Amino acid sequence: MREAWTVLDLLRWTASYFAGKGIESGRLDAELLLAEILQLNRIGLYLNFDRLVNSDELTAFRALIERRARREPIAYILGRCEFWSLTFKVTPDVLIPRGDTETLVEAALKVLPPDGTLLDIGVGSGAIALAIAHERFDALVEGIDLSPAALAIATENAQRLGLADKVALRSGDLFALEDSRQYDVIVSNPPYIAVGEQPTLMPEVRDFEPALALFAGTDGLDCYRALIPAARGALRDSGTLLVEVGAGQAAAVAELFVASGYAEIFTSRDLAGIERVVGGRKT
Ligand SMILES: C[S@@+](CC[C@H](N)C(=O)[O-])C[C@H]1O[C@@H](n2cnc3c(N)ncnc32)[C@H](O)[C@@H]1O
């Protein structure tokens, strides 16, 4: 790199450097990282294309570029991401919430009755539970996770979003659900990737996101096999279970709902038209 750089020069150089590293969103990532260093938003960056970047800023930017070039996800580098228009703290202890998961939030909001109770199994950063609590102040929301580190992040996010009083978070294992409470709605975005798919995953996922959040046995369905029958015991009569599924898993998961005696089984599609959520009612 040379010494005198304008914002625009740096963005162009970095986008091309990232492209050479196989990063498809190179220009956007360059903008996000430089905006972070210069403490600007992206509009602010566009208004400052001719601004010279000083040597301290350049040094700090270089460090972030190198992390991204090693395929570390932008959200872990920035330490945050957006979900449901809310900002969540994320670290490598939690899955980075995906836009597709908003389909599960929408489906849950449709079936949650007034003053209803909801349990989120595998709460991670808290994305689903906190988005629902944010929309529905009347609801009593709980979240469980096997990972103490994830629970710590979810707790921090609840505090940051002013929802600590609305969401109860605790340790729990979906393979040993023993809940004395009965919920109106149970939601879960469990791990659903087959272990054998690990080598085919993008480096951002494979090398950085927590394995506990990703993998579920040889066919990716292990968590559903445990969760779908067990959740019946924690649902009120006529309560609804909703789970996120991976592309191509909806039919197999719907069969598990049938086998466990759920009724009114349905699927919801994400914005890409993929069946992303399977739900059913306890009869
Ligand atoms: C795919 S992530 C979903 C995180 C978050 N709900 C979201 O949608 O962004 C799955 C979560 O399930 C948790 N998990 C994995 N195995 C579990 C188990 N046996 N019991 C409870 N939680 C588990 C992981 O720690 C992880 O936080």
The ligand as an SDF file (V2000), in Angstrom:
LIG
                    3D

 27 29  0  0  0  0  0  0  0  0999 V2000
  -28.5790  -22.2330   14.7280 C   0  0  0  0  0  0  0  0  0  0  0  0
  -28.1750  -21.5330   16.3050 S   0  0  0  0  0  0  0  0  0  0  0  0
  -29.5320  -20.4060   16.5020 C   0  0  0  0  0  0  0  0  0  0  0  0
  -29.2060  -19.2070   17.3510 C   0  0  0  0  0  0  0  0  0  0  0  0
  -30.3030  -18.1380   17.3690 C   0  0  0  0  0  0  0  0  0  0  0  0
  -31.5480  -18.6660   17.8770 N   0  0  0  0  0  0  0  0  0  0  0  0
  -30.5210  -17.5920   15.9690 C   0  0  0  0  0  0  0  0  0  0  0  0
  -31.5020  -17.9770   15.3280 O   0  0  0  0  0  0  0  0  0  0  0  0
  -29.6990  -16.7880   15.5010 O   0  0  0  0  0  0  0  0  0  0  0  0
  -28.5410  -22.8720   17.3550 C   0  0  0  0  0  0  0  0  0  0  0  0
  -28.3760  -22.6230   18.8540 C   0  0  0  0  0  0  0  0  0  0  0  0
  -28.7090  -23.8280   19.5390 O   0  0  0  0  0  0  0  0  0  0  0  0
  -27.8060  -24.0370   20.5960 C   0  0  0  0  0  0  0  0  0  0  0  0
  -27.7670  -25.4740   20.8800 N   0  0  0  0  0  0  0  0  0  0  0  0
  -27.0690  -26.4330   20.2480 C   0  0  0  0  0  0  0  0  0  0  0  0
  -27.3060  -27.6290   20.7950 N   0  0  0  0  0  0  0  0  0  0  0  0
  -28.1950  -27.4210   21.8080 C   0  0  0  0  0  0  0  0  0  0  0  0
  -28.8370  -28.2620   22.7540 C   0  0  0  0  0  0  0  0  0  0  0  0
  -28.6150  -29.5870   22.7750 N   0  0  0  0  0  0  0  0  0  0  0  0
  -29.6870  -27.7120   23.6340 N   0  0  0  0  0  0  0  0  0  0  0  0
  -29.9270  -26.3640   23.6420 C   0  0  0  0  0  0  0  0  0  0  0  0
  -29.3500  -25.5140   22.7630 N   0  0  0  0  0  0  0  0  0  0  0  0
  -28.4950  -26.0380   21.8640 C   0  0  0  0  0  0  0  0  0  0  0  0
  -26.4900  -23.4720   20.0990 C   0  0  0  0  0  0  0  0  0  0  0  0
  -25.6450  -23.1450   21.1750 O   0  0  0  0  0  0  0  0  0  0  0  0
  -26.9610  -22.2750   19.2960 C   0  0  0  0  0  0  0  0  0  0  0  0
  -26.9940  -21.1120   20.0900 O   0  0  0  0  0  0  0  0  0  0  0  0
  1  2  1  0
  2  3  1  0
  2 10  1  0
  3  4  1  0
  4  5  1  0
  5  6  1  0
  5  7  1  0
  7  8  2  0
  7  9  1  0
 10 11  1  0
 11 12  1  0
 11 26  1  0
 12 13  1  0
 13 14  1  0
 13 24  1  0
 14 15  1  0
 14 23  1  0
 15 16  2  0
 16 17  1  0
 17 18  1  0
 17 23  2  0
 18 19  1  0
 18 20  2  0
 20 21  1  0
 21 22  2  0
 22 23  1  0
 24 25  1  0
 24 26  1  0
 26 27  1  0
M  CHG  2   2   1   9  -1
M  END
$$$$
